[in-house]
Amino acid sequence: MTSPPLAAPFTAPVSRSLAVADLERGAAFYQHQLGFTPLPRAAGDPADGVALERGAARIVLHLGDGTWDSTGRRNARGQAIVCFPVRDVRAMRDDLLVRGAPASPVCAVNHLKLDACTVTDPDGHVLWFATSYHEETSAPPPPMVEKIIPTFPCNDVAAALAHYRDVLGFSVNYAQADLAVMDREAARILLVARTPEMAGTSACYLYVRAADRLHDDLTARGAHVEGAPVSQPWGLREFHVRDLDGNRLTFGEPFE
């Protein structure tokens, strides 16, 4: 039995890889009891695993009993604690109960200022669904700084434009002889002609949703990719790319 889906139940992205003893059993639990949807296999997903998604939450289940997972984290079966921030924990618990998930009563976790309920999956991993109850503060004023646009010096703006468009997957927002404005989704980079004032090289960091898939795509396009994605201790899976002029773009995907 299933309930009508809650609209955008999670208020922040969550991405975890969990070791399970039985992949089919685990996937069925997350799909039917927790409302997740199985995803097509993506680059970087374990061969003996399955990825599932619900709103902003993504879970990768893989067979294992305590090995290092794809994010570089020790992930023994049954020892993970995953917290899903939700808009309304009581509505979420009702949704879980209708689906047949063994959700605990909602209780106040005072030291964390959370109202939370928990579910234990078939492998013993503990899943928290929580809503903050901290005191509301007044709305902040509209931001004065809204977007940053890095400027990259280029020896040949036309050649750089073609490289960003055809190899790096950007689109042309605006172009003239000595500059080009390049967009890819929410990212924007300004390419300018190299001058004595704009010498050397530049760099920028771009947050992405699927670092491994993007790495494979850029490699196939012929980009100058500097190595495979690496899961860093600070919680980002990242890799570097150099453009025709040596400017560096770093792409990073949060994994926690």
PyRosetta script that sets phi, psi and omega in degrees:
from pyrosetta import init, pose_from_sequence

init()
pose = pose_from_sequence("MTSPPLAAPFTAPVSRSLAVADLERGAAFYQHQLGFTPLPRAAGDPADGVALERGAARIVLHLGDGTWDSTGRRNARGQAIVCFPVRDVRAMRDDLLVRGAPASPVCAVNHLKLDACTVTDPDGHVLWFATSYHEETSAPPPPMVEKIIPTFPCNDVAAALAHYRDVLGFSVNYAQADLAVMDREAARILLVARTPEMAGTSACYLYVRAADRLHDDLTARGAHVEGAPVSQPWGLREFHVRDLDGNRLTFGEPFE")
pose.set_psi(1, 135.4)
pose.set_omega(1, -179.1)
pose.set_phi(2, -124.6)
pose.set_psi(2, 159.0)
pose.set_omega(2, 179.5)
pose.set_phi(3, -107.9)
pose.set_psi(3, 163.0)
pose.set_omega(3, 173.7)
pose.set_phi(4, -58.8)
pose.set_psi(4, 138.5)
pose.set_omega(4, -175.7)
pose.set_phi(5, -64.8)
pose.set_psi(5, 140.2)
pose.set_omega(5, 173.2)
pose.set_phi(6, -75.3)
pose.set_psi(6, 138.9)
pose.set_omega(6, 179.9)
pose.set_phi(7, -74.5)
pose.set_psi(7, 121.1)
pose.set_omega(7, 176.3)
pose.set_phi(8, 40.9)
pose.set_psi(8, 64.0)
pose.set_omega(8, -173.7)
pose.set_phi(9, -67.2)
pose.set_psi(9, -28.9)
pose.set_omega(9, -174.9)
pose.set_phi(10, -94.7)
pose.set_psi(10, 137.7)
pose.set_omega(10, -174.4)
pose.set_phi(11, -99.2)
pose.set_psi(11, -2.6)
pose.set_omega(11, 178.6)
pose.set_phi(12, -154.5)
pose.set_psi(12, 151.9)
pose.set_omega(12, 179.6)
pose.set_phi(13, -65.2)
pose.set_psi(13, 141.4)
pose.set_omega(13, 173.4)
pose.set_phi(14, -133.6)
pose.set_psi(14, 131.2)
pose.set_omega(14, 178.7)
pose.set_phi(15, -139.5)
pose.set_psi(15, 116.4)
pose.set_omega(15, -179.8)
pose.set_phi(16, -139.2)
pose.set_psi(16, 150.2)
pose.set_omega(16, 174.0)
pose.set_phi(17, -111.0)
pose.set_psi(17, 127.2)
pose.set_omega(17, -174.0)
pose.set_phi(18, -123.8)
pose.set_psi(18, 135.2)
pose.set_omega(18, 177.0)
pose.set_phi(19, -80.6)
pose.set_psi(19, 135.3)
pose.set_omega(19, 179.7)
pose.set_phi(20, -132.8)
pose.set_psi(20, 157.8)
pose.set_omega(20, 178.3)
pose.set_phi(21, -87.9)
pose.set_psi(21, -30.7)
pose.set_omega(21, -177.1)
pose.set_phi(22, -134.1)
pose.set_psi(22, 107.8)
pose.set_omega(22, -173.5)
pose.set_phi(23, -63.2)
pose.set_psi(23, -42.8)
pose.set_omega(23, -178.6)
pose.set_phi(24, -65.4)
pose.set_psi(24, -42.6)
pose.set_omega(24, 178.5)
pose.set_phi(25, -63.1)
pose.set_psi(25, -45.7)
pose.set_omega(25, -179.4)
pose.set_phi(26, -63.3)
pose.set_psi(26, -45.3)
pose.set_omega(26, -179.6)
pose.set_phi(27, -62.9)
pose.set_psi(27, -39.5)
pose.set_omega(27, 179.2)
pose.set_phi(28, -63.8)
pose.set_psi(28, -39.7)
pose.set_omega(28, 179.4)
pose.set_phi(29, -63.4)
pose.set_psi(29, -48.8)
pose.set_omega(29, -177.9)
pose.set_phi(30, -67.2)
pose.set_psi(30, -32.1)
pose.set_omega(30, 179.7)
pose.set_phi(31, -75.1)
pose.set_psi(31, -51.5)
pose.set_omega(31, -170.7)
pose.set_phi(32, -88.4)
pose.set_psi(32, -38.2)
pose.set_omega(32, -178.7)
pose.set_phi(33, -88.3)
pose.set_psi(33, -27.3)
pose.set_omega(33, -177.1)
pose.set_phi(34, -111.4)
pose.set_psi(34, -5.9)
pose.set_omega(34, 174.0)
pose.set_phi(35, 81.3)
pose.set_psi(35, 18.5)
pose.set_omega(35, 178.1)
pose.set_phi(36, -82.0)
pose.set_psi(36, 157.8)
pose.set_omega(36, 178.5)
pose.set_phi(37, -115.9)
pose.set_psi(37, 128.5)
pose.set_omega(37, 177.4)
pose.set_phi(38, -62.4)
pose.set_psi(38, 143.6)
pose.set_omega(38, -178.8)
pose.set_phi(39, -111.6)
pose.set_psi(39, 152.9)
pose.set_omega(39, 171.8)
pose.set_phi(40, -61.0)
pose.set_psi(40, 149.6)
pose.set_omega(40, -179.6)
pose.set_phi(41, -63.7)
pose.set_psi(41, 134.7)
pose.set_omega(41, 179.0)
pose.set_phi(42, -116.9)
pose.set_psi(42, 161.1)
pose.set_omega(42, 176.8)
pose.set_phi(43, -59.3)
pose.set_psi(43, 134.6)
pose.set_omega(43, -179.0)
pose.set_phi(44, 97.0)
pose.set_psi(44, -18.9)
pose.set_omega(44, 175.9)
pose.set_phi(45, -72.1)
pose.set_psi(45, 144.1)
pose.set_omega(45, -180.0)
pose.set_phi(46, -64.7)
pose.set_psi(46, 145.2)
pose.set_omega(46, -179.7)
pose.set_phi(47, -62.7)
pose.set_psi(47, -31.7)
pose.set_omega(47, -179.7)
pose.set_phi(48, -101.6)
pose.set_psi(48, 43.9)
pose.set_omega(48, -176.3)
pose.set_phi(49, -142.9)
pose.set_psi(49, 176.5)
pose.set_omega(49, 178.0)
pose.set_phi(50, -145.3)
pose.set_psi(50, 139.6)
pose.set_omega(50, 178.9)
pose.set_phi(51, -105.2)
pose.set_psi(51, 140.7)
pose.set_omega(51, 178.5)
pose.set_phi(52, -134.0)
pose.set_psi(52, 151.6)
pose.set_omega(52, -175.1)
pose.set_phi(53, -140.0)
pose.set_psi(53, 141.8)
pose.set_omega(53, 169.3)
pose.set_phi(54, -140.6)
pose.set_psi(54, 109.6)
pose.set_omega(54, -176.4)
pose.set_phi(55, 58.0)
pose.set_psi(55, -125.3)
pose.set_omega(55, -177.7)
pose.set_phi(56, -85.6)
pose.set_psi(56, 3.3)
pose.set_omega(56, -177.4)
pose.set_phi(57, -103.7)
pose.set_psi(57, 134.9)
pose.set_omega(57, 178.7)
pose.set_phi(58, -131.4)
pose.set_psi(58, 127.5)
pose.set_omega(58, 178.7)
pose.set_phi(59, -121.6)
pose.set_psi(59, 132.1)
pose.set_omega(59, 173.5)
pose.set_phi(60, -112.6)
pose.set_psi(60, 118.5)
pose.set_omega(60, 176.7)
pose.set_phi(61, -96.9)
pose.set_psi(61, 134.6)
pose.set_omega(61, 178.1)
pose.set_phi(62, -140.4)
pose.set_psi(62, 148.7)
pose.set_omega(62, 178.3)
pose.set_phi(63, -67.8)
pose.set_psi(63, 132.3)
pose.set_omega(63, 179.7)
pose.set_phi(64, 172.9)
pose.set_psi(64, 169.5)
pose.set_omega(64, 179.7)
pose.set_phi(65, -137.5)
pose.set_psi(65, 14.4)
pose.set_omega(65, 177.4)
pose.set_phi(66, 143.5)
pose.set_psi(66, 22.9)
pose.set_omega(66, 178.9)
pose.set_phi(67, -87.8)
pose.set_psi(67, 171.4)
pose.set_omega(67, 175.2)
pose.set_phi(68, -72.9)
pose.set_psi(68, 131.5)
pose.set_omega(68, -178.3)
pose.set_phi(69, -89.4)
pose.set_psi(69, -175.7)
pose.set_omega(69, -174.1)
pose.set_phi(70, -68.3)
pose.set_psi(70, -16.3)
pose.set_omega(70, 178.7)
pose.set_phi(71, -92.2)
pose.set_psi(71, 1.4)
pose.set_omega(71, 179.6)
pose.set_phi(72, 81.6)
pose.set_psi(72, 20.3)
pose.set_omega(72, -177.5)
pose.set_phi(73, -114.6)
pose.set_psi(73, 138.1)
pose.set_omega(73, 173.4)
pose.set_phi(74, -65.9)
pose.set_psi(74, 123.8)
pose.set_omega(74, -169.8)
pose.set_phi(75, -137.3)
pose.set_psi(75, 65.6)
pose.set_omega(75, -178.0)
pose.set_phi(76, -63.0)
pose.set_psi(76, 143.5)
pose.set_omega(76, -178.5)
pose.set_phi(77, -62.5)
pose.set_psi(77, 130.3)
pose.set_omega(77, 177.4)
pose.set_phi(78, 84.3)
pose.set_psi(78, 4.2)
pose.set_omega(78, -177.1)
pose.set_phi(79, -112.4)
pose.set_psi(79, -3.2)
pose.set_omega(79, -177.0)
pose.set_phi(80, -79.3)
pose.set_psi(80, 146.1)
pose.set_omega(80, 169.2)
pose.set_phi(81, -122.9)
pose.set_psi(81, 119.5)
pose.set_omega(81, -177.4)
pose.set_phi(82, -118.3)
pose.set_psi(82, 127.2)
pose.set_omega(82, 179.9)
pose.set_phi(83, -106.8)
pose.set_psi(83, 123.3)
pose.set_omega(83, 176.9)
pose.set_phi(84, -105.4)
pose.set_psi(84, 109.4)
pose.set_omega(84, 175.7)
pose.set_phi(85, -72.7)
pose.set_psi(85, 126.8)
pose.set_omega(85, -175.8)
pose.set_phi(86, -123.6)
pose.set_psi(86, 158.8)
pose.set_omega(86, -179.7)
pose.set_phi(87, -69.7)
pose.set_psi(87, -40.1)
pose.set_omega(87, -174.8)
pose.set_phi(88, -143.7)
pose.set_psi(88, 101.7)
pose.set_omega(88, -173.2)
pose.set_phi(89, -66.4)
pose.set_psi(89, -32.2)
pose.set_omega(89, 180.0)
pose.set_phi(90, -71.0)
pose.set_psi(90, -40.2)
pose.set_omega(90, 175.1)
pose.set_phi(91, -65.0)
pose.set_psi(91, -36.7)
pose.set_omega(91, 178.4)
pose.set_phi(92, -66.5)
pose.set_psi(92, -41.5)
pose.set_omega(92, 178.6)
pose.set_phi(93, -62.8)
pose.set_psi(93, -42.5)
pose.set_omega(93, 177.4)
pose.set_phi(94, -58.6)
pose.set_psi(94, -42.1)
pose.set_omega(94, 178.8)
pose.set_phi(95, -62.0)
pose.set_psi(95, -43.2)
pose.set_omega(95, -179.4)
pose.set_phi(96, -66.1)
pose.set_psi(96, -41.2)
pose.set_omega(96, -179.6)
pose.set_phi(97, -64.4)
pose.set_psi(97, -40.5)
pose.set_omega(97, 178.2)
pose.set_phi(98, -62.5)
pose.set_psi(98, -33.7)
pose.set_omega(98, 179.1)
pose.set_phi(99, -78.0)
pose.set_psi(99, -9.9)
pose.set_omega(99, 179.4)
pose.set_phi(100, 96.0)
pose.set_psi(100, 9.3)
pose.set_omega(100, 178.4)
pose.set_phi(101, -77.4)
pose.set_psi(101, 140.5)
pose.set_omega(101, -178.4)
pose.set_phi(102, -80.4)
pose.set_psi(102, 68.7)
pose.set_omega(102, -176.8)
pose.set_phi(103, -80.4)
pose.set_psi(103, 135.7)
pose.set_omega(103, 178.7)
pose.set_phi(104, -74.3)
pose.set_psi(104, 165.4)
pose.set_omega(104, 172.3)
pose.set_phi(105, -61.2)
pose.set_psi(105, 153.7)
pose.set_omega(105, 176.2)
pose.set_phi(106, -74.9)
pose.set_psi(106, 131.6)
pose.set_omega(106, 176.8)
pose.set_phi(107, -136.6)
pose.set_psi(107, 160.0)
pose.set_omega(107, 179.7)
pose.set_phi(108, -85.3)
pose.set_psi(108, 126.8)
pose.set_omega(108, 173.4)
pose.set_phi(109, -102.5)
pose.set_psi(109, 89.8)
pose.set_omega(109, -166.2)
pose.set_phi(110, -62.2)
pose.set_psi(110, -40.7)
pose.set_omega(110, -175.9)
pose.set_phi(111, -68.8)
pose.set_psi(111, -18.4)
pose.set_omega(111, 176.5)
pose.set_phi(112, -104.7)
pose.set_psi(112, -4.3)
pose.set_omega(112, -177.6)
pose.set_phi(113, 55.9)
pose.set_psi(113, 49.1)
pose.set_omega(113, -178.9)
pose.set_phi(114, -129.8)
pose.set_psi(114, 143.6)
pose.set_omega(114, 160.9)
pose.set_phi(115, -96.9)
pose.set_psi(115, 126.6)
pose.set_omega(115, -171.0)
pose.set_phi(116, -143.6)
pose.set_psi(116, 150.5)
pose.set_omega(116, 165.3)
pose.set_phi(117, -125.8)
pose.set_psi(117, 161.2)
pose.set_omega(117, -176.4)
pose.set_phi(118, -128.2)
pose.set_psi(118, 153.5)
pose.set_omega(118, 173.0)
pose.set_phi(119, -133.9)
pose.set_psi(119, 136.7)
pose.set_omega(119, 174.2)
pose.set_phi(120, -105.1)
pose.set_psi(120, 124.6)
pose.set_omega(120, -177.3)
pose.set_phi(121, -79.1)
pose.set_psi(121, 173.7)
pose.set_omega(121, -175.2)
pose.set_phi(122, -59.9)
pose.set_psi(122, -18.7)
pose.set_omega(122, -179.7)
pose.set_phi(123, -100.2)
pose.set_psi(123, 4.7)
pose.set_omega(123, 176.2)
pose.set_phi(124, 93.8)
pose.set_psi(124, -1.0)
pose.set_omega(124, 175.4)
pose.set_phi(125, -69.4)
pose.set_psi(125, 137.1)
pose.set_omega(125, -177.7)
pose.set_phi(126, -98.3)
pose.set_psi(126, 125.6)
pose.set_omega(126, -177.6)
pose.set_phi(127, -111.7)
pose.set_psi(127, 121.9)
pose.set_omega(127, 177.2)
pose.set_phi(128, -98.6)
pose.set_psi(128, 137.8)
pose.set_omega(128, 170.1)
pose.set_phi(129, -120.0)
pose.set_psi(129, 117.8)
pose.set_omega(129, -166.2)
pose.set_phi(130, -140.5)
pose.set_psi(130, 147.3)
pose.set_omega(130, 175.0)
pose.set_phi(131, -126.1)
pose.set_psi(131, 132.8)
pose.set_omega(131, 179.5)
pose.set_phi(132, -71.8)
pose.set_psi(132, 142.7)
pose.set_omega(132, 175.0)
pose.set_phi(133, -120.7)
pose.set_psi(133, 25.4)
pose.set_omega(133, 177.2)
pose.set_phi(134, -65.2)
pose.set_psi(134, 157.8)
pose.set_omega(134, -177.1)
pose.set_phi(135, -64.9)
pose.set_psi(135, 138.4)
pose.set_omega(135, 179.1)
pose.set_phi(136, -67.8)
pose.set_psi(136, 142.5)
pose.set_omega(136, 174.6)
pose.set_phi(137, -112.3)
pose.set_psi(137, 161.8)
pose.set_omega(137, 179.8)
pose.set_phi(138, -65.2)
pose.set_psi(138, 149.5)
pose.set_omega(138, -178.5)
pose.set_phi(139, -62.5)
pose.set_psi(139, 137.0)
pose.set_omega(139, 178.5)
pose.set_phi(140, -69.6)
pose.set_psi(140, 156.9)
pose.set_omega(140, 177.4)
pose.set_phi(141, -67.5)
pose.set_psi(141, 159.0)
pose.set_omega(141, 177.2)
pose.set_phi(142, -55.2)
pose.set_psi(142, 142.0)
pose.set_omega(142, -177.4)
pose.set_phi(143, -65.6)
pose.set_psi(143, 142.4)
pose.set_omega(143, 174.7)
pose.set_phi(144, -84.1)
pose.set_psi(144, -33.0)
pose.set_omega(144, 178.0)
pose.set_phi(145, -110.1)
pose.set_psi(145, 120.5)
pose.set_omega(145, -173.5)
pose.set_phi(146, -111.7)
pose.set_psi(146, -28.8)
pose.set_omega(146, -176.6)
pose.set_phi(147, -155.6)
pose.set_psi(147, 147.0)
pose.set_omega(147, 176.4)
pose.set_phi(148, -112.8)
pose.set_psi(148, 137.3)
pose.set_omega(148, -179.5)
pose.set_phi(149, -125.2)
pose.set_psi(149, 102.9)
pose.set_omega(149, 179.2)
pose.set_phi(150, -66.7)
pose.set_psi(150, 147.8)
pose.set_omega(150, 179.8)
pose.set_phi(151, -111.6)
pose.set_psi(151, 124.3)
pose.set_omega(151, -178.1)
pose.set_phi(152, -112.6)
pose.set_psi(152, 121.2)
pose.set_omega(152, 176.1)
pose.set_phi(153, -74.2)
pose.set_psi(153, 140.6)
pose.set_omega(153, -176.1)
pose.set_phi(154, -134.8)
pose.set_psi(154, 143.5)
pose.set_omega(154, 175.3)
pose.set_phi(155, -72.1)
pose.set_psi(155, -33.9)
pose.set_omega(155, -178.9)
pose.set_phi(156, -138.7)
pose.set_psi(156, 103.4)
pose.set_omega(156, -174.8)
pose.set_phi(157, -63.1)
pose.set_psi(157, -39.3)
pose.set_omega(157, -179.4)
pose.set_phi(158, -63.2)
pose.set_psi(158, -42.5)
pose.set_omega(158, 178.4)
pose.set_phi(159, -67.1)
pose.set_psi(159, -39.8)
pose.set_omega(159, 178.4)
pose.set_phi(160, -64.2)
pose.set_psi(160, -41.6)
pose.set_omega(160, 177.3)
pose.set_phi(161, -57.2)
pose.set_psi(161, -48.5)
pose.set_omega(161, -179.1)
pose.set_phi(162, -61.9)
pose.set_psi(162, -37.6)
pose.set_omega(162, -179.7)
pose.set_phi(163, -66.7)
pose.set_psi(163, -45.9)
pose.set_omega(163, -179.9)
pose.set_phi(164, -65.6)
pose.set_psi(164, -35.0)
pose.set_omega(164, -179.8)
pose.set_phi(165, -75.0)
pose.set_psi(165, -50.4)
pose.set_omega(165, -169.9)
pose.set_phi(166, -87.8)
pose.set_psi(166, -27.6)
pose.set_omega(166, -175.9)
pose.set_phi(167, -106.7)
pose.set_psi(167, -43.0)
pose.set_omega(167, -175.5)
pose.set_phi(168, -94.1)
pose.set_psi(168, -4.0)
pose.set_omega(168, 172.5)
pose.set_phi(169, 81.3)
pose.set_psi(169, 18.1)
pose.set_omega(169, 177.4)
pose.set_phi(170, -86.5)
pose.set_psi(170, 160.6)
pose.set_omega(170, 173.2)
pose.set_phi(171, -111.3)
pose.set_psi(171, 158.6)
pose.set_omega(171, -178.1)
pose.set_phi(172, -89.3)
pose.set_psi(172, 116.5)
pose.set_omega(172, 175.1)
pose.set_phi(173, -85.2)
pose.set_psi(173, -41.0)
pose.set_omega(173, -180.0)
pose.set_phi(174, -161.2)
pose.set_psi(174, 147.3)
pose.set_omega(174, 178.6)
pose.set_phi(175, -150.6)
pose.set_psi(175, 145.2)
pose.set_omega(175, 168.2)
pose.set_phi(176, -146.5)
pose.set_psi(176, -174.6)
pose.set_omega(176, -169.6)
pose.set_phi(177, -59.3)
pose.set_psi(177, -39.7)
pose.set_omega(177, -172.6)
pose.set_phi(178, -110.3)
pose.set_psi(178, 8.6)
pose.set_omega(178, 176.3)
pose.set_phi(179, -160.4)
pose.set_psi(179, 158.4)
pose.set_omega(179, 176.2)
pose.set_phi(180, -148.0)
pose.set_psi(180, 137.7)
pose.set_omega(180, 176.5)
pose.set_phi(181, -103.0)
pose.set_psi(181, 117.7)
pose.set_omega(181, -174.3)
pose.set_phi(182, -115.3)
pose.set_psi(182, 133.4)
pose.set_omega(182, -178.4)
pose.set_phi(183, -120.2)
pose.set_psi(183, 143.0)
pose.set_omega(183, 165.5)
pose.set_phi(184, -141.3)
pose.set_psi(184, 109.6)
pose.set_omega(184, -171.8)
pose.set_phi(185, 50.4)
pose.set_psi(185, -122.2)
pose.set_omega(185, -175.6)
pose.set_phi(186, -86.2)
pose.set_psi(186, -3.0)
pose.set_omega(186, -177.3)
pose.set_phi(187, -92.8)
pose.set_psi(187, 142.7)
pose.set_omega(187, 177.1)
pose.set_phi(188, -136.6)
pose.set_psi(188, 134.6)
pose.set_omega(188, 178.7)
pose.set_phi(189, -128.8)
pose.set_psi(189, 137.4)
pose.set_omega(189, 178.1)
pose.set_phi(190, -102.7)
pose.set_psi(190, 119.7)
pose.set_omega(190, 176.1)
pose.set_phi(191, -97.7)
pose.set_psi(191, 127.7)
pose.set_omega(191, -178.0)
pose.set_phi(192, -131.0)
pose.set_psi(192, 155.5)
pose.set_omega(192, 178.0)
pose.set_phi(193, -66.7)
pose.set_psi(193, 138.1)
pose.set_omega(193, 179.2)
pose.set_phi(194, -69.6)
pose.set_psi(194, 132.5)
pose.set_omega(194, 178.8)
pose.set_phi(195, -136.0)
pose.set_psi(195, 171.5)
pose.set_omega(195, 175.4)
pose.set_phi(196, -56.2)
pose.set_psi(196, -33.4)
pose.set_omega(196, 179.2)
pose.set_phi(197, -79.0)
pose.set_psi(197, -26.7)
pose.set_omega(197, 179.6)
pose.set_phi(198, -116.0)
pose.set_psi(198, 69.6)
pose.set_omega(198, -178.3)
pose.set_phi(199, -104.4)
pose.set_psi(199, 177.0)
pose.set_omega(199, 177.2)
pose.set_phi(200, 73.1)
pose.set_psi(200, -156.1)
pose.set_omega(200, -180.0)
pose.set_phi(201, -127.2)
pose.set_psi(201, 164.7)
pose.set_omega(201, -179.8)
pose.set_phi(202, -127.8)
pose.set_psi(202, 178.8)
pose.set_omega(202, -178.6)
pose.set_phi(203, -153.8)
pose.set_psi(203, 156.7)
pose.set_omega(203, 173.2)
pose.set_phi(204, -151.6)
pose.set_psi(204, 162.5)
pose.set_omega(204, -179.5)
pose.set_phi(205, -119.0)
pose.set_psi(205, 129.1)
pose.set_omega(205, -179.3)
pose.set_phi(206, -119.7)
pose.set_psi(206, 123.4)
pose.set_omega(206, 175.0)
pose.set_phi(207, -79.2)
pose.set_psi(207, 134.7)
pose.set_omega(207, -177.8)
pose.set_phi(208, -132.9)
pose.set_psi(208, 168.8)
pose.set_omega(208, -177.8)
pose.set_phi(209, -97.0)
pose.set_psi(209, -24.2)
pose.set_omega(209, -175.2)
pose.set_phi(210, -142.4)
pose.set_psi(210, 81.6)
pose.set_omega(210, -174.2)
pose.set_phi(211, -61.7)
pose.set_psi(211, -42.2)
pose.set_omega(211, -177.4)
pose.set_phi(212, -66.7)
pose.set_psi(212, -42.1)
pose.set_omega(212, 179.3)
pose.set_phi(213, -66.2)
pose.set_psi(213, -40.5)
pose.set_omega(213, 177.7)
pose.set_phi(214, -65.5)
pose.set_psi(214, -40.6)
pose.set_omega(214, 177.6)
pose.set_phi(215, -57.6)
pose.set_psi(215, -46.4)
pose.set_omega(215, -179.6)
pose.set_phi(216, -64.3)
pose.set_psi(216, -39.9)
pose.set_omega(216, -179.5)
pose.set_phi(217, -65.0)
pose.set_psi(217, -46.1)
pose.set_omega(217, -178.7)
pose.set_phi(218, -68.5)
pose.set_psi(218, -36.0)
pose.set_omega(218, 176.3)
pose.set_phi(219, -62.3)
pose.set_psi(219, -43.6)
pose.set_omega(219, 179.4)
pose.set_phi(220, -64.9)
pose.set_psi(220, -30.3)
pose.set_omega(220, 179.7)
pose.set_phi(221, -77.1)
pose.set_psi(221, -12.6)
pose.set_omega(221, 179.7)
pose.set_phi(222, 95.3)
pose.set_psi(222, 18.6)
pose.set_omega(222, 177.8)
pose.set_phi(223, -69.4)
pose.set_psi(223, 155.4)
pose.set_omega(223, 176.9)
pose.set_phi(224, -82.0)
pose.set_psi(224, 82.9)
pose.set_omega(224, -177.2)
pose.set_phi(225, -90.3)
pose.set_psi(225, 129.1)
pose.set_omega(225, -176.7)
pose.set_phi(226, -98.1)
pose.set_psi(226, 74.5)
pose.set_omega(226, 174.9)
pose.set_phi(227, 91.9)
pose.set_psi(227, 169.5)
pose.set_omega(227, -178.9)
pose.set_phi(228, -79.5)
pose.set_psi(228, 162.2)
pose.set_omega(228, 175.9)
pose.set_phi(229, -60.3)
pose.set_psi(229, 142.5)
pose.set_omega(229, -179.3)
pose.set_phi(230, -126.5)
pose.set_psi(230, 131.9)
pose.set_omega(230, 175.5)
pose.set_phi(231, -81.2)
pose.set_psi(231, 113.2)
pose.set_omega(231, -175.1)
pose.set_phi(232, -89.9)
pose.set_psi(232, 155.5)
pose.set_omega(232, -179.6)
pose.set_phi(233, -60.7)
pose.set_psi(233, -22.0)
pose.set_omega(233, -178.4)
pose.set_phi(234, -86.3)
pose.set_psi(234, 10.9)
pose.set_omega(234, 170.7)
pose.set_phi(235, 91.4)
pose.set_psi(235, 18.6)
pose.set_omega(235, 178.8)
pose.set_phi(236, -126.7)
pose.set_psi(236, 133.5)
pose.set_omega(236, 175.0)
pose.set_phi(237, -97.1)
pose.set_psi(237, 114.0)
pose.set_omega(237, -166.7)
pose.set_phi(238, -137.3)
pose.set_psi(238, 158.6)
pose.set_omega(238, 173.0)
pose.set_phi(239, -148.6)
pose.set_psi(239, 164.6)
pose.set_omega(239, -173.8)
pose.set_phi(240, -117.5)
pose.set_psi(240, 148.6)
pose.set_omega(240, 176.6)
pose.set_phi(241, -134.5)
pose.set_psi(241, 139.4)
pose.set_omega(241, 174.3)
pose.set_phi(242, -107.7)
pose.set_psi(242, 139.8)
pose.set_omega(242, 175.6)
pose.set_phi(243, -88.2)
pose.set_psi(243, -173.1)
pose.set_omega(243, -175.9)
pose.set_phi(244, -61.0)
pose.set_psi(244, -25.2)
pose.set_omega(244, -175.3)
pose.set_phi(245, -104.5)
pose.set_psi(245, 10.6)
pose.set_omega(245, 178.0)
pose.set_phi(246, 86.4)
pose.set_psi(246, 1.0)
pose.set_omega(246, 174.5)
pose.set_phi(247, -67.9)
pose.set_psi(247, 143.8)
pose.set_omega(247, -173.4)
pose.set_phi(248, -110.5)
pose.set_psi(248, 130.5)
pose.set_omega(248, 172.0)
pose.set_phi(249, -111.0)
pose.set_psi(249, 125.9)
pose.set_omega(249, 175.6)
pose.set_phi(250, -108.5)
pose.set_psi(250, 127.9)
pose.set_omega(250, 179.5)
pose.set_phi(251, -108.4)
pose.set_psi(251, 128.2)
pose.set_omega(251, -177.3)
pose.set_phi(252, -133.4)
pose.set_psi(252, 137.0)
pose.set_omega(252, 177.9)
pose.set_phi(253, -115.3)
pose.set_psi(253, 119.3)
pose.set_omega(253, 175.0)
pose.set_phi(254, -63.1)
pose.set_psi(254, 135.1)
pose.set_omega(254, 177.9)
pose.set_phi(255, -117.9)
pose.set_psi(255, 11.0)
pose.set_omega(255, 176.8)
pose.set_phi(256, -145.8)
pose.dump_pdb("model.pdb")
